[in-house]
């Protein structure tokens, strides 16, 4: 049985920054919920004390900011292309969103050809961009200012909750959903199968690879 032809989707820089962001985000979420509430108090001994968790929270924040800056500095064209696409919604994206509830529970539906990112990925990207900007801004105020405006605290908590909810859905779709779980491969080695790209990102596949010679389908 021949191996499926693979398609390059993400560069090494994008993958490294994605995982750095993901690990930093999870660390921030855990330590943040420890600081804001009591449900995770059982984890305090892992950090020595609540003050220790706050130190880890700040260190993770620095790494998260680094994860944002790495692709901006090293792959600005990829970042520009990403922003241009996620801030543009097409009729195909709207049609995809209509089928998304079925996809979310593992029911395969025919979707119109999608671009590099489908409608759901665009919404997740927008949520992460907006929540990330708010969390970083409010977090820096809370960290560096001796008397930050009181509104910073609820804003920080609110957008952390919004970002976390979106991230949980993203993790489920990437790891567990039978329709989309091949996508995790793209964030590990950069590639997905040509069949997956044709079925899930047909518009992007046709635009970039239709004229490419066989055996040279990578970017």
BAMARKE-791250 format. One record per residue (C-alpha): x, y, z. Coordinates in nm, 3 decimals. Layout:
@u=X&v=Y&w=Z
...
//
This chain:
@u=0.000&v=0.000&w=0.000
@u=0.155&v=0.328&w=-0.110
@u=0.207&v=0.607&w=0.136
@u=-0.027&v=0.906&w=0.101
@u=0.123&v=1.210&w=-0.069
@u=0.191&v=1.476&w=0.195
@u=0.143&v=1.850&w=0.171
@u=0.345&v=2.109&w=0.364
@u=0.112&v=2.329&w=0.568
@u=0.313&v=2.503&w=0.842
@u=0.677&v=2.610&w=0.865
@u=0.901&v=2.512&w=1.157
@u=0.890&v=2.867&w=1.296
@u=0.510&v=2.867&w=1.302
@u=0.503&v=2.526&w=1.470
@u=0.754&v=2.621&w=1.739
@u=0.570&v=2.945&w=1.818
@u=0.236&v=2.760&w=1.824
@u=0.357&v=2.506&w=2.081
@u=0.533&v=2.772&w=2.288
@u=0.210&v=2.973&w=2.290
@u=0.003&v=2.665&w=2.376
@u=0.224&v=2.559&w=2.669
@u=0.244&v=2.916&w=2.798
@u=-0.133&v=2.959&w=2.764
@u=-0.207&v=2.639&w=2.957
@u=0.036&v=2.740&w=3.232
@u=-0.122&v=3.085&w=3.249
@u=-0.471&v=2.935&w=3.263
@u=-0.386&v=2.696&w=3.546
@u=-0.195&v=2.949&w=3.756
@u=-0.447&v=3.222&w=3.673
@u=-0.741&v=3.015&w=3.797
@u=-0.540&v=2.940&w=4.111
@u=-0.492&v=3.312&w=4.170
@u=-0.854&v=3.408&w=4.096
@u=-1.038&v=3.120&w=4.264
@u=-1.009&v=2.828&w=4.503
@u=-1.104&v=2.530&w=4.283
@u=-0.739&v=2.457&w=4.206
@u=-0.602&v=2.518&w=4.556
@u=-0.499&v=2.151&w=4.568
@u=-0.230&v=2.239&w=4.313
@u=-0.067&v=2.508&w=4.527
@u=0.192&v=2.266&w=4.677
@u=0.321&v=2.202&w=4.323
@u=0.433&v=2.566&w=4.312
@u=0.544&v=2.590&w=4.674
@u=0.289&v=2.859&w=4.755
@u=0.036&v=3.087&w=4.590
@u=0.316&v=3.342&w=4.554
@u=0.515&v=3.077&w=4.368
@u=0.223&v=3.026&w=4.131
@u=0.218&v=3.402&w=4.068
@u=0.588&v=3.395&w=3.977
@u=0.528&v=3.107&w=3.735
@u=0.231&v=3.299&w=3.592
@u=0.453&v=3.597&w=3.512
@u=0.730&v=3.382&w=3.362
@u=0.473&v=3.206&w=3.143
@u=0.342&v=3.546&w=3.034
@u=0.690&v=3.640&w=2.911
@u=0.710&v=3.316&w=2.710
@u=0.364&v=3.376&w=2.564
@u=0.470&v=3.722&w=2.446
@u=0.783&v=3.564&w=2.296
@u=0.561&v=3.313&w=2.113
@u=0.374&v=3.605&w=1.956
@u=0.689&v=3.794&w=1.861
@u=0.883&v=3.501&w=1.709
@u=0.672&v=3.462&w=1.392
@u=0.624&v=3.839&w=1.362
@u=1.001&v=3.887&w=1.352
@u=1.101&v=3.570&w=1.165
@u=0.805&v=3.506&w=0.933
@u=0.630&v=3.842&w=0.887
@u=0.488&v=3.744&w=0.547
@u=0.322&v=3.436&w=0.694
@u=0.177&v=3.644&w=0.978
@u=0.047&v=3.905&w=0.733
@u=-0.112&v=3.633&w=0.520
@u=-0.270&v=3.476&w=0.829
@u=-0.415&v=3.806&w=0.949
@u=-0.540&v=3.890&w=0.602
@u=-0.724&v=3.560&w=0.580
@u=-0.873&v=3.539&w=0.930
@u=-1.014&v=3.892&w=0.904
@u=-1.184&v=3.806&w=0.574
@u=-1.506&v=3.603&w=0.579
@u=-1.650&v=3.462&w=0.258
@u=-1.973&v=3.288&w=0.164
@u=-1.780&v=2.961&w=0.181
@u=-1.690&v=3.036&w=0.544
@u=-2.054&v=3.104&w=0.631
@u=-2.156&v=2.780&w=0.460
@u=-1.889&v=2.595&w=0.659
@u=-2.020&v=2.736&w=0.987
@u=-2.366&v=2.601&w=0.906
@u=-2.220&v=2.251&w=0.891
@u=-1.993&v=2.300&w=1.193
@u=-2.234&v=2.169&w=1.464
@u=-2.249&v=1.835&w=1.281
@u=-1.871&v=1.829&w=1.236
@u=-1.820&v=1.909&w=1.604
@u=-1.998&v=1.590&w=1.707
@u=-1.821&v=1.381&w=1.442
@u=-2.084&v=1.377&w=1.166
@u=-1.925&v=1.431&w=0.826
@u=-2.098&v=1.685&w=0.603
@u=-2.006&v=1.808&w=0.258
@u=-1.849&v=2.153&w=0.284
@u=-1.770&v=2.412&w=0.017
@u=-1.399&v=2.440&w=-0.070
@u=-1.221&v=2.627&w=0.210
@u=-0.913&v=2.847&w=0.203
@u=-0.597&v=2.793&w=0.408
@u=-0.818&v=2.837&w=0.716
@u=-1.181&v=2.732&w=0.733
@u=-1.454&v=2.942&w=0.891
@u=-1.419&v=2.776&w=1.231
@u=-1.041&v=2.822&w=1.239
@u=-1.089&v=3.188&w=1.150
@u=-1.326&v=3.240&w=1.442
@u=-1.088&v=3.065&w=1.680
@u=-0.801&v=3.280&w=1.551
@u=-1.004&v=3.598&w=1.602
@u=-1.099&v=3.494&w=1.955
@u=-0.736&v=3.418&w=2.039
@u=-0.612&v=3.744&w=1.886
@u=-0.865&v=3.960&w=2.070
@u=-0.840&v=3.775&w=2.401
@u=-0.460&v=3.766&w=2.372
@u=-0.433&v=4.141&w=2.315
@u=-0.664&v=4.213&w=2.608
@u=-0.490&v=3.966&w=2.841
@u=-0.141&v=4.088&w=2.756
@u=-0.240&v=4.454&w=2.789
@u=-0.429&v=4.414&w=3.117
@u=-0.166&v=4.174&w=3.250
@u=0.115&v=4.423&w=3.190
@u=-0.086&v=4.696&w=3.363
@u=-0.148&v=4.469&w=3.662
@u=0.216&v=4.361&w=3.675
@u=0.401&v=4.688&w=3.612
@u=0.167&v=4.952&w=3.752
@u=0.163&v=5.026&w=4.123
@u=-0.207&v=5.117&w=4.099
@u=-0.366&v=4.961&w=3.789
@u=-0.722&v=5.068&w=3.702
@u=-0.968&v=4.834&w=3.879
@u=-1.131&v=4.741&w=3.547
@u=-0.814&v=4.557&w=3.446
@u=-0.882&v=4.266&w=3.682
@u=-1.230&v=4.162&w=3.559
@u=-1.129&v=4.224&w=3.197
@u=-0.825&v=3.999&w=3.240
@u=-1.036&v=3.724&w=3.397
@u=-1.319&v=3.754&w=3.142
@u=-1.097&v=3.726&w=2.836
@u=-0.896&v=3.445&w=2.993
@u=-1.223&v=3.253&w=3.028
@u=-1.322&v=3.331&w=2.668
@u=-0.980&v=3.235&w=2.534
@u=-0.976&v=2.916&w=2.743
@u=-1.318&v=2.805&w=2.618
@u=-1.210&v=2.855&w=2.257
@u=-0.880&v=2.675&w=2.321
@u=-1.060&v=2.374&w=2.471
@u=-1.274&v=2.346&w=2.158
@u=-0.963&v=2.381&w=1.942
@u=-0.784&v=2.105&w=2.133
@u=-1.084&v=1.873&w=2.104
@u=-1.111&v=1.925&w=1.727
@u=-0.736&v=1.878&w=1.676
@u=-0.692&v=1.570&w=1.893
@u=-1.020&v=1.384&w=1.934
@u=-1.262&v=1.477&w=1.658
@u=-1.250&v=1.198&w=1.395
@u=-1.313&v=1.439&w=1.107
@u=-1.043&v=1.695&w=1.184
@u=-0.790&v=1.521&w=1.410
@u=-0.541&v=1.478&w=1.126
@u=-0.480&v=1.851&w=1.160
@u=-0.257&v=1.790&w=1.463
@u=-0.001&v=1.634&w=1.228
@u=0.047&v=1.973&w=1.065
@u=0.156&v=2.119&w=1.398
@u=0.395&v=1.832&w=1.468
@u=0.583&v=1.777&w=1.143
@u=0.429&v=2.049&w=0.927
@u=0.250&v=1.817&w=0.684
@u=-0.095&v=1.672&w=0.625
@u=-0.210&v=1.427&w=0.362
@u=-0.307&v=1.558&w=0.022
@u=-0.645&v=1.387&w=0.063
@u=-0.710&v=1.576&w=0.387
@u=-0.623&v=1.907&w=0.224
@u=-0.846&v=1.837&w=-0.074
@u=-1.140&v=1.750&w=0.153
@u=-1.096&v=2.023&w=0.415
@u=-0.912&v=2.309&w=0.242
@u=-0.998&v=2.255&w=-0.123
@u=-0.980&v=2.619&w=-0.230
@u=-0.633&v=2.669&w=-0.085
@u=-0.516&v=2.336&w=-0.223
@u=-0.632&v=2.422&w=-0.575
@u=-0.486&v=2.773&w=-0.566
@u=-0.142&v=2.666&w=-0.451
@u=-0.091&v=2.310&w=-0.571
@u=-0.302&v=2.247&w=-0.880
@u=-0.020&v=2.345&w=-1.114
@u=0.262&v=2.201&w=-0.902
@u=0.447&v=1.900&w=-1.049
@u=0.397&v=1.572&w=-0.868
@u=0.659&v=1.514&w=-0.602
@u=0.703&v=1.888&w=-0.546
@u=0.391&v=1.962&w=-0.346
@u=0.543&v=2.151&w=-0.056
@u=0.601&v=2.512&w=0.036
//
